[in-house]
Amino acid sequence: MKIISFLKNCVRVLKVTRKPTKEEYIAAVKITGLGIILIGSIGFIIFLIFKIIAIFG
């Protein structure tokens, strides 16, 4: 019975969803790109700090 209830909930959610507009899609891509760049920059800074410590330490 739980499987049938789960499937009914899935169908209900899928009926409510819609395709994002072009503006929503562009905003999501920008936010995702900024997040990737931010995390990559933080990782690179940490890498540089460890390199500097290894050179002078």
PyMOL Python script that loads the backbone (N, CA, C, O; Angstrom):
from pymol import cmd

cmd.read_pdbstr("""\
ATOM      1  N   MET A   1       0.812  -1.205   0.000  1.00  0.00           N
ATOM      2  CA  MET A   1       0.000   0.000   0.000  1.00  0.00           C
ATOM      3  C   MET A   1       0.858   1.273   0.000  1.00  0.00           C
ATOM      4  O   MET A   1       0.452   2.284  -0.573  1.00  0.00           O
ATOM      5  N   LYS A   2       2.001   1.237   0.615  1.00  0.00           N
ATOM      6  CA  LYS A   2       2.852   2.416   0.658  1.00  0.00           C
ATOM      7  C   LYS A   2       3.382   2.749  -0.734  1.00  0.00           C
ATOM      8  O   LYS A   2       3.590   3.918  -1.061  1.00  0.00           O
ATOM      9  N   ILE A   3       3.600   1.723  -1.547  1.00  0.00           N
ATOM     10  CA  ILE A   3       4.100   1.959  -2.902  1.00  0.00           C
ATOM     11  C   ILE A   3       3.041   2.678  -3.729  1.00  0.00           C
ATOM     12  O   ILE A   3       3.368   3.600  -4.477  1.00  0.00           O
ATOM     13  N   ILE A   4       1.814   2.285  -3.613  1.00  0.00           N
ATOM     14  CA  ILE A   4       0.727   2.931  -4.364  1.00  0.00           C
ATOM     15  C   ILE A   4       0.568   4.372  -3.922  1.00  0.00           C
ATOM     16  O   ILE A   4       0.376   5.262  -4.751  1.00  0.00           O
ATOM     17  N   SER A   5       0.646   4.606  -2.631  1.00  0.00           N
ATOM     18  CA  SER A   5       0.549   5.968  -2.108  1.00  0.00           C
ATOM     19  C   SER A   5       1.708   6.817  -2.608  1.00  0.00           C
ATOM     20  O   SER A   5       1.514   7.976  -2.973  1.00  0.00           O
ATOM     21  N   PHE A   6       2.909   6.254  -2.627  1.00  0.00           N
ATOM     22  CA  PHE A   6       4.079   6.974  -3.124  1.00  0.00           C
ATOM     23  C   PHE A   6       3.897   7.325  -4.598  1.00  0.00           C
ATOM     24  O   PHE A   6       4.172   8.456  -5.000  1.00  0.00           O
ATOM     25  N   LEU A   7       3.444   6.387  -5.393  1.00  0.00           N
ATOM     26  CA  LEU A   7       3.242   6.640  -6.824  1.00  0.00           C
ATOM     27  C   LEU A   7       2.172   7.708  -7.065  1.00  0.00           C
ATOM     28  O   LEU A   7       2.309   8.528  -7.972  1.00  0.00           O
ATOM     29  N   LYS A   8       1.125   7.702  -6.268  1.00  0.00           N
ATOM     30  CA  LYS A   8       0.091   8.735  -6.397  1.00  0.00           C
ATOM     31  C   LYS A   8       0.663  10.116  -6.078  1.00  0.00           C
ATOM     32  O   LYS A   8       0.350  11.097  -6.753  1.00  0.00           O
ATOM     33  N   ASN A   9       1.502  10.182  -5.046  1.00  0.00           N
ATOM     34  CA  ASN A   9       2.141  11.454  -4.709  1.00  0.00           C
ATOM     35  C   ASN A   9       3.080  11.908  -5.824  1.00  0.00           C
ATOM     36  O   ASN A   9       3.140  13.098  -6.135  1.00  0.00           O
ATOM     37  N   CYS A  10       3.809  10.978  -6.425  1.00  0.00           N
ATOM     38  CA  CYS A  10       4.699  11.324  -7.543  1.00  0.00           C
ATOM     39  C   CYS A  10       3.907  11.892  -8.709  1.00  0.00           C
ATOM     40  O   CYS A  10       4.305  12.901  -9.292  1.00  0.00           O
ATOM     41  N   VAL A  11       2.805  11.265  -9.055  1.00  0.00           N
ATOM     42  CA  VAL A  11       1.970  11.744 -10.166  1.00  0.00           C
ATOM     43  C   VAL A  11       1.419  13.122  -9.838  1.00  0.00           C
ATOM     44  O   VAL A  11       1.376  13.992 -10.708  1.00  0.00           O
ATOM     45  N   ARG A  12       1.000  13.331  -8.610  1.00  0.00           N
ATOM     46  CA  ARG A  12       0.460  14.636  -8.204  1.00  0.00           C
ATOM     47  C   ARG A  12       1.516  15.731  -8.334  1.00  0.00           C
ATOM     48  O   ARG A  12       1.216  16.828  -8.806  1.00  0.00           O
ATOM     49  N   VAL A  13       2.739  15.443  -7.924  1.00  0.00           N
ATOM     50  CA  VAL A  13       3.820  16.421  -8.022  1.00  0.00           C
ATOM     51  C   VAL A  13       4.142  16.714  -9.484  1.00  0.00           C
ATOM     52  O   VAL A  13       4.344  17.872  -9.850  1.00  0.00           O
ATOM     53  N   LEU A  14       4.192  15.694 -10.310  1.00  0.00           N
ATOM     54  CA  LEU A  14       4.504  15.887 -11.725  1.00  0.00           C
ATOM     55  C   LEU A  14       3.432  16.696 -12.456  1.00  0.00           C
ATOM     56  O   LEU A  14       3.737  17.403 -13.417  1.00  0.00           O
ATOM     57  N   LYS A  15       2.201  16.597 -12.014  1.00  0.00           N
ATOM     58  CA  LYS A  15       1.129  17.398 -12.635  1.00  0.00           C
ATOM     59  C   LYS A  15       1.271  18.881 -12.299  1.00  0.00           C
ATOM     60  O   LYS A  15       0.864  19.737 -13.085  1.00  0.00           O
ATOM     61  N   VAL A  16       1.847  19.188 -11.135  1.00  0.00           N
ATOM     62  CA  VAL A  16       1.973  20.571 -10.689  1.00  0.00           C
ATOM     63  C   VAL A  16       3.193  21.256 -11.321  1.00  0.00           C
ATOM     64  O   VAL A  16       3.199  22.471 -11.518  1.00  0.00           O
ATOM     65  N   THR A  17       4.213  20.468 -11.633  1.00  0.00           N
ATOM     66  CA  THR A  17       5.446  21.062 -12.147  1.00  0.00           C
ATOM     67  C   THR A  17       5.252  21.651 -13.537  1.00  0.00           C
ATOM     68  O   THR A  17       4.339  21.278 -14.273  1.00  0.00           O
ATOM     69  N   ARG A  18       6.143  22.587 -13.873  1.00  0.00           N
ATOM     70  CA  ARG A  18       6.101  23.211 -15.192  1.00  0.00           C
ATOM     71  C   ARG A  18       7.519  23.487 -15.652  1.00  0.00           C
ATOM     72  O   ARG A  18       8.461  23.481 -14.860  1.00  0.00           O
ATOM     73  N   LYS A  19       7.653  23.726 -16.941  1.00  0.00           N
ATOM     74  CA  LYS A  19       8.962  24.029 -17.505  1.00  0.00           C
ATOM     75  C   LYS A  19       9.343  25.452 -17.097  1.00  0.00           C
ATOM     76  O   LYS A  19       8.503  26.351 -17.150  1.00  0.00           O
ATOM     77  N   PRO A  20      10.607  25.673 -16.687  1.00  0.00           N
ATOM     78  CA  PRO A  20      11.005  27.029 -16.294  1.00  0.00           C
ATOM     79  C   PRO A  20      11.034  27.969 -17.500  1.00  0.00           C
ATOM     80  O   PRO A  20      11.287  27.548 -18.629  1.00  0.00           O
ATOM     81  N   THR A  21      10.771  29.243 -17.236  1.00  0.00           N
ATOM     82  CA  THR A  21      10.856  30.236 -18.299  1.00  0.00           C
ATOM     83  C   THR A  21      12.326  30.487 -18.630  1.00  0.00           C
ATOM     84  O   THR A  21      13.217  30.045 -17.905  1.00  0.00           O
ATOM     85  N   LYS A  22      12.567  31.187 -19.711  1.00  0.00           N
ATOM     86  CA  LYS A  22      13.938  31.467 -20.124  1.00  0.00           C
ATOM     87  C   LYS A  22      14.665  32.279 -19.051  1.00  0.00           C
ATOM     88  O   LYS A  22      15.840  32.035 -18.778  1.00  0.00           O
ATOM     89  N   GLU A  23      13.974  33.237 -18.446  1.00  0.00           N
ATOM     90  CA  GLU A  23      14.587  34.072 -17.413  1.00  0.00           C
ATOM     91  C   GLU A  23      14.946  33.241 -16.184  1.00  0.00           C
ATOM     92  O   GLU A  23      16.021  33.415 -15.611  1.00  0.00           O
ATOM     93  N   GLU A  24      14.054  32.339 -15.778  1.00  0.00           N
ATOM     94  CA  GLU A  24      14.338  31.482 -14.631  1.00  0.00           C
ATOM     95  C   GLU A  24      15.528  30.567 -14.913  1.00  0.00           C
ATOM     96  O   GLU A  24      16.373  30.345 -14.045  1.00  0.00           O
ATOM     97  N   TYR A  25      15.584  30.044 -16.127  1.00  0.00           N
ATOM     98  CA  TYR A  25      16.682  29.150 -16.498  1.00  0.00           C
ATOM     99  C   TYR A  25      18.013  29.902 -16.489  1.00  0.00           C
ATOM    100  O   TYR A  25      19.007  29.396 -15.970  1.00  0.00           O
ATOM    101  N   ILE A  26      18.035  31.097 -17.057  1.00  0.00           N
ATOM    102  CA  ILE A  26      19.261  31.896 -17.097  1.00  0.00           C
ATOM    103  C   ILE A  26      19.713  32.246 -15.678  1.00  0.00           C
ATOM    104  O   ILE A  26      20.905  32.201 -15.376  1.00  0.00           O
ATOM    105  N   ALA A  27      18.766  32.592 -14.813  1.00  0.00           N
ATOM    106  CA  ALA A  27      19.112  32.913 -13.424  1.00  0.00           C
ATOM    107  C   ALA A  27      19.711  31.694 -12.728  1.00  0.00           C
ATOM    108  O   ALA A  27      20.690  31.827 -11.993  1.00  0.00           O
ATOM    109  N   ALA A  28      19.144  30.514 -12.945  1.00  0.00           N
ATOM    110  CA  ALA A  28      19.672  29.300 -12.319  1.00  0.00           C
ATOM    111  C   ALA A  28      21.072  28.991 -12.833  1.00  0.00           C
ATOM    112  O   ALA A  28      21.937  28.574 -12.062  1.00  0.00           O
ATOM    113  N   VAL A  29      21.305  29.192 -14.134  1.00  0.00           N
ATOM    114  CA  VAL A  29      22.625  28.940 -14.702  1.00  0.00           C
ATOM    115  C   VAL A  29      23.648  29.918 -14.128  1.00  0.00           C
ATOM    116  O   VAL A  29      24.768  29.520 -13.810  1.00  0.00           O
ATOM    117  N   LYS A  30      23.279  31.186 -13.990  1.00  0.00           N
ATOM    118  CA  LYS A  30      24.194  32.182 -13.429  1.00  0.00           C
ATOM    119  C   LYS A  30      24.564  31.841 -11.987  1.00  0.00           C
ATOM    120  O   LYS A  30      25.735  31.889 -11.614  1.00  0.00           O
ATOM    121  N   ILE A  31      23.574  31.501 -11.191  1.00  0.00           N
ATOM    122  CA  ILE A  31      23.815  31.182  -9.786  1.00  0.00           C
ATOM    123  C   ILE A  31      24.690  29.941  -9.666  1.00  0.00           C
ATOM    124  O   ILE A  31      25.605  29.903  -8.843  1.00  0.00           O
ATOM    125  N   THR A  32      24.415  28.927 -10.483  1.00  0.00           N
ATOM    126  CA  THR A  32      25.214  27.712 -10.457  1.00  0.00           C
ATOM    127  C   THR A  32      26.656  27.998 -10.870  1.00  0.00           C
ATOM    128  O   THR A  32      27.595  27.505 -10.245  1.00  0.00           O
ATOM    129  N   GLY A  33      26.825  28.787 -11.914  1.00  0.00           N
ATOM    130  CA  GLY A  33      28.167  29.138 -12.379  1.00  0.00           C
ATOM    131  C   GLY A  33      28.954  29.902 -11.332  1.00  0.00           C
ATOM    132  O   GLY A  33      30.135  29.635 -11.114  1.00  0.00           O
ATOM    133  N   LEU A  34      28.295  30.857 -10.684  1.00  0.00           N
ATOM    134  CA  LEU A  34      28.966  31.617  -9.631  1.00  0.00           C
ATOM    135  C   LEU A  34      29.371  30.715  -8.464  1.00  0.00           C
ATOM    136  O   LEU A  34      30.443  30.883  -7.882  1.00  0.00           O
ATOM    137  N   GLY A  35      28.511  29.766  -8.133  1.00  0.00           N
ATOM    138  CA  GLY A  35      28.834  28.836  -7.051  1.00  0.00           C
ATOM    139  C   GLY A  35      30.038  27.980  -7.396  1.00  0.00           C
ATOM    140  O   GLY A  35      30.902  27.755  -6.548  1.00  0.00           O
ATOM    141  N   ILE A  36      30.105  27.499  -8.633  1.00  0.00           N
ATOM    142  CA  ILE A  36      31.242  26.681  -9.065  1.00  0.00           C
ATOM    143  C   ILE A  36      32.526  27.502  -9.026  1.00  0.00           C
ATOM    144  O   ILE A  36      33.558  27.028  -8.552  1.00  0.00           O
ATOM    145  N   ILE A  37      32.457  28.727  -9.522  1.00  0.00           N
ATOM    146  CA  ILE A  37      33.639  29.597  -9.518  1.00  0.00           C
ATOM    147  C   ILE A  37      34.077  29.900  -8.089  1.00  0.00           C
ATOM    148  O   ILE A  37      35.272  29.885  -7.795  1.00  0.00           O
ATOM    149  N   LEU A  38      33.133  30.172  -7.204  1.00  0.00           N
ATOM    150  CA  LEU A  38      33.450  30.480  -5.808  1.00  0.00           C
ATOM    151  C   LEU A  38      34.123  29.296  -5.117  1.00  0.00           C
ATOM    152  O   LEU A  38      35.144  29.463  -4.451  1.00  0.00           O
ATOM    153  N   ILE A  39      33.559  28.114  -5.272  1.00  0.00           N
ATOM    154  CA  ILE A  39      34.131  26.936  -4.626  1.00  0.00           C
ATOM    155  C   ILE A  39      35.505  26.621  -5.212  1.00  0.00           C
ATOM    156  O   ILE A  39      36.424  26.262  -4.476  1.00  0.00           O
ATOM    157  N   GLY A  40      35.651  26.753  -6.524  1.00  0.00           N
ATOM    158  CA  GLY A  40      36.944  26.530  -7.149  1.00  0.00           C
ATOM    159  C   GLY A  40      37.986  27.520  -6.666  1.00  0.00           C
ATOM    160  O   GLY A  40      39.137  27.148  -6.437  1.00  0.00           O
ATOM    161  N   SER A  41      37.592  28.788  -6.506  1.00  0.00           N
ATOM    162  CA  SER A  41      38.523  29.809  -6.021  1.00  0.00           C
ATOM    163  C   SER A  41      38.975  29.516  -4.601  1.00  0.00           C
ATOM    164  O   SER A  41      40.152  29.661  -4.273  1.00  0.00           O
ATOM    165  N   ILE A  42      38.044  29.108  -3.767  1.00  0.00           N
ATOM    166  CA  ILE A  42      38.397  28.771  -2.386  1.00  0.00           C
ATOM    167  C   ILE A  42      39.373  27.596  -2.361  1.00  0.00           C
ATOM    168  O   ILE A  42      40.349  27.606  -1.610  1.00  0.00           O
ATOM    169  N   GLY A  43      39.105  26.593  -3.178  1.00  0.00           N
ATOM    170  CA  GLY A  43      40.015  25.443  -3.246  1.00  0.00           C
ATOM    171  C   GLY A  43      41.393  25.840  -3.739  1.00  0.00           C
ATOM    172  O   GLY A  43      42.399  25.345  -3.231  1.00  0.00           O
ATOM    173  N   PHE A  44      41.451  26.728  -4.725  1.00  0.00           N
ATOM    174  CA  PHE A  44      42.739  27.177  -5.256  1.00  0.00           C
ATOM    175  C   PHE A  44      43.518  27.975  -4.222  1.00  0.00           C
ATOM    176  O   PHE A  44      44.733  27.821  -4.101  1.00  0.00           O
ATOM    177  N   ILE A  45      42.827  28.824  -3.478  1.00  0.00           N
ATOM    178  CA  ILE A  45      43.481  29.612  -2.421  1.00  0.00           C
ATOM    179  C   ILE A  45      44.052  28.681  -1.349  1.00  0.00           C
ATOM    180  O   ILE A  45      45.174  28.881  -0.884  1.00  0.00           O
ATOM    181  N   ILE A  46      43.285  27.674  -0.964  1.00  0.00           N
ATOM    182  CA  ILE A  46      43.781  26.706   0.028  1.00  0.00           C
ATOM    183  C   ILE A  46      44.999  25.968  -0.523  1.00  0.00           C
ATOM    184  O   ILE A  46      45.970  25.747   0.201  1.00  0.00           O
ATOM    185  N   PHE A  47      44.951  25.587  -1.804  1.00  0.00           N
ATOM    186  CA  PHE A  47      46.090  24.932  -2.445  1.00  0.00           C
ATOM    187  C   PHE A  47      47.328  25.827  -2.396  1.00  0.00           C
ATOM    188  O   PHE A  47      48.418  25.358  -2.068  1.00  0.00           O
ATOM    189  N   LEU A  48      47.169  27.103  -2.717  1.00  0.00           N
ATOM    190  CA  LEU A  48      48.301  28.034  -2.693  1.00  0.00           C
ATOM    191  C   LEU A  48      48.864  28.194  -1.290  1.00  0.00           C
ATOM    192  O   LEU A  48      50.081  28.247  -1.110  1.00  0.00           O
ATOM    193  N   ILE A  49      47.991  28.270  -0.304  1.00  0.00           N
ATOM    194  CA  ILE A  49      48.445  28.401   1.091  1.00  0.00           C
ATOM    195  C   ILE A  49      49.296  27.205   1.480  1.00  0.00           C
ATOM    196  O   ILE A  49      50.349  27.368   2.096  1.00  0.00           O
ATOM    197  N   PHE A  50      48.852  25.997   1.126  1.00  0.00           N
ATOM    198  CA  PHE A  50      49.627  24.799   1.467  1.00  0.00           C
ATOM    199  C   PHE A  50      50.947  24.763   0.693  1.00  0.00           C
ATOM    200  O   PHE A  50      51.959  24.307   1.227  1.00  0.00           O
ATOM    201  N   LYS A  51      50.951  25.230  -0.539  1.00  0.00           N
ATOM    202  CA  LYS A  51      52.204  25.284  -1.308  1.00  0.00           C
ATOM    203  C   LYS A  51      53.199  26.243  -0.650  1.00  0.00           C
ATOM    204  O   LYS A  51      54.384  25.932  -0.526  1.00  0.00           O
ATOM    205  N   ILE A  52      52.710  27.403  -0.232  1.00  0.00           N
ATOM    206  CA  ILE A  52      53.571  28.389   0.421  1.00  0.00           C
ATOM    207  C   ILE A  52      54.114  27.841   1.737  1.00  0.00           C
ATOM    208  O   ILE A  52      55.288  28.030   2.055  1.00  0.00           O
ATOM    209  N   ILE A  53      53.267  27.170   2.493  1.00  0.00           N
ATOM    210  CA  ILE A  53      53.714  26.568   3.751  1.00  0.00           C
ATOM    211  C   ILE A  53      54.764  25.496   3.485  1.00  0.00           C
ATOM    212  O   ILE A  53      55.725  25.374   4.244  1.00  0.00           O
ATOM    213  N   ALA A  54      54.595  24.722   2.425  1.00  0.00           N
ATOM    214  CA  ALA A  54      55.560  23.676   2.110  1.00  0.00           C
ATOM    215  C   ALA A  54      56.903  24.261   1.681  1.00  0.00           C
ATOM    216  O   ALA A  54      57.954  23.698   1.986  1.00  0.00           O
ATOM    217  N   ILE A  55      56.867  25.376   0.982  1.00  0.00           N
ATOM    218  CA  ILE A  55      58.109  26.003   0.535  1.00  0.00           C
ATOM    219  C   ILE A  55      58.884  26.592   1.713  1.00  0.00           C
ATOM    220  O   ILE A  55      60.090  26.376   1.832  1.00  0.00           O
ATOM    221  N   PHE A  56      58.202  27.328   2.579  1.00  0.00           N
ATOM    222  CA  PHE A  56      58.859  28.014   3.677  1.00  0.00           C
ATOM    223  C   PHE A  56      58.902  27.212   4.964  1.00  0.00           C
ATOM    224  O   PHE A  56      59.604  27.589   5.902  1.00  0.00           O
ATOM    225  N   GLY A  57      58.173  26.125   5.023  1.00  0.00           N
ATOM    226  CA  GLY A  57      58.074  25.379   6.273  1.00  0.00           C
ATOM    227  C   GLY A  57      58.963  24.274   6.399  1.00  0.00           C
ATOM    228  O   GLY A  57      58.951  23.586   7.420  1.00  0.00           O
TER     229      GLY A  57
END
""", "prot")
cmd.dss("prot")
cmd.show_as("cartoon", "prot")
cmd.util.cbc("prot")
cmd.orient("prot")
